[in-house]
Amino acid sequence: MPPGAPKTPEEALAWAQAAMTSTPRRYLLDSHVYLRLSQRRMTDRSIWFAIKNATACSEYVPDRPLLTNGTSWRITGPDDEGVSTSVGVETFVDHLGNRLLIITVF
């Protein structure tokens, strides 16, 4: 496990929520997310709501190697329309501190 990375789902969820609500923002969207959003006719606002109002977080193993040398998690919560939405994320640390890369929407 990378140094400083969340070790539990609770830590990962707190990390993700802080990244989504901080100013300046501490999250990035991978290009794959835009494909998934288009396929599901969703907006990035849906992702923001799902993470901010999450009801569950669990370990997640993506289909491809991690992009950030961090840890990956699946976060589920209601989106801006109240629909249960799951989001695949990577938590990582860089020169700006704790960060979040959103990699997919299920």
C-alpha positions as CSV (number, residue, x, y, z in Angstrom):
1,M,0.0,0.0,0.0
2,P,1.4,3.4,-0.9
3,P,2.5,5.6,2.0
4,G,-0.3,7.9,3.3
5,A,-3.0,6.1,1.3
6,P,-6.3,5.3,2.9
7,K,-6.3,1.8,4.5
8,T,-10.0,1.4,5.2
9,P,-13.2,2.2,3.3
10,E,-14.0,4.8,5.9
11,E,-10.7,6.6,5.4
12,A,-11.1,6.4,1.7
13,L,-14.6,7.8,1.7
14,A,-13.5,10.7,4.0
15,W,-10.6,11.4,1.7
16,A,-12.8,11.4,-1.4
17,Q,-15.5,13.6,0.1
18,A,-12.8,16.1,1.2
19,A,-11.3,16.1,-2.3
20,M,-14.7,16.8,-3.9
21,T,-15.7,19.6,-1.6
22,S,-12.3,21.4,-1.1
23,T,-11.4,24.7,-2.6
24,P,-9.4,24.6,-4.7
25,R,-10.7,21.3,-5.9
26,R,-8.5,18.3,-5.3
27,Y,-10.1,15.8,-7.8
28,L,-9.4,15.0,-11.4
29,L,-11.6,13.2,-14.0
30,D,-10.0,10.5,-16.1
31,S,-10.9,10.6,-19.8
32,H,-12.7,7.2,-19.4
33,V,-15.2,8.9,-17.1
34,Y,-16.5,11.2,-19.9
35,L,-17.2,8.1,-22.0
36,R,-19.2,6.5,-19.2
37,L,-21.1,9.8,-18.4
38,S,-22.1,10.0,-22.1
39,Q,-23.2,6.4,-22.2
40,R,-25.3,6.9,-19.1
41,R,-26.6,10.3,-20.0
42,M,-25.2,11.8,-16.8
43,T,-23.2,14.8,-15.9
44,D,-20.2,15.3,-13.6
45,R,-22.7,16.8,-11.1
46,S,-24.1,13.3,-10.7
47,I,-20.6,12.1,-9.6
48,W,-20.2,15.0,-7.2
49,F,-23.5,14.2,-5.5
50,A,-22.9,10.5,-5.4
51,I,-19.6,10.9,-3.6
52,K,-20.7,13.8,-1.4
53,N,-23.8,11.8,-0.2
54,A,-22.2,8.3,-0.3
55,T,-23.8,5.4,1.6
56,A,-21.0,2.8,0.9
57,C,-17.4,2.5,0.0
58,S,-15.4,-0.7,-0.7
59,E,-12.2,-1.8,-2.2
60,Y,-12.2,-1.9,-6.0
61,V,-9.9,-3.6,-8.5
62,P,-10.1,-1.8,-11.9
63,D,-9.7,-3.6,-15.2
64,R,-6.5,-1.7,-15.9
65,P,-3.4,-0.8,-13.9
66,L,-3.7,2.1,-11.4
67,L,-2.8,5.4,-13.0
68,T,-1.6,7.2,-9.9
69,N,0.2,4.6,-7.8
70,G,-2.5,5.1,-5.2
71,T,-5.4,2.9,-4.0
72,S,-8.7,2.2,-5.7
73,W,-12.2,2.3,-4.2
74,R,-15.8,2.0,-5.3
75,I,-18.1,4.6,-3.8
76,T,-21.9,4.4,-4.0
77,G,-24.4,7.0,-3.2
78,P,-27.5,8.9,-4.6
79,D,-26.7,11.2,-7.5
80,D,-28.4,14.6,-8.1
81,E,-31.6,12.8,-9.2
82,G,-31.6,10.4,-6.3
83,V,-30.5,7.4,-8.4
84,S,-28.0,5.1,-6.7
85,T,-24.7,5.6,-8.5
86,S,-21.3,3.9,-8.1
87,V,-18.1,5.6,-8.9
88,G,-14.6,4.0,-9.3
89,V,-11.9,6.2,-7.8
90,E,-8.2,6.2,-7.0
91,T,-6.9,8.0,-3.9
92,F,-3.3,9.3,-4.2
93,V,-0.8,11.8,-2.8
94,D,1.1,14.2,-5.0
95,H,2.9,17.5,-4.5
96,L,-0.5,19.2,-3.9
97,G,-1.4,16.7,-1.1
98,N,-4.3,14.2,-0.9
99,R,-6.0,13.9,-4.3
100,L,-8.7,11.9,-6.0
101,L,-8.8,10.6,-9.6
102,I,-12.3,9.6,-10.7
103,I,-11.8,6.7,-13.1
104,T,-15.3,5.3,-14.0
105,V,-19.0,5.4,-13.3
106,F,-20.9,2.1,-13.1
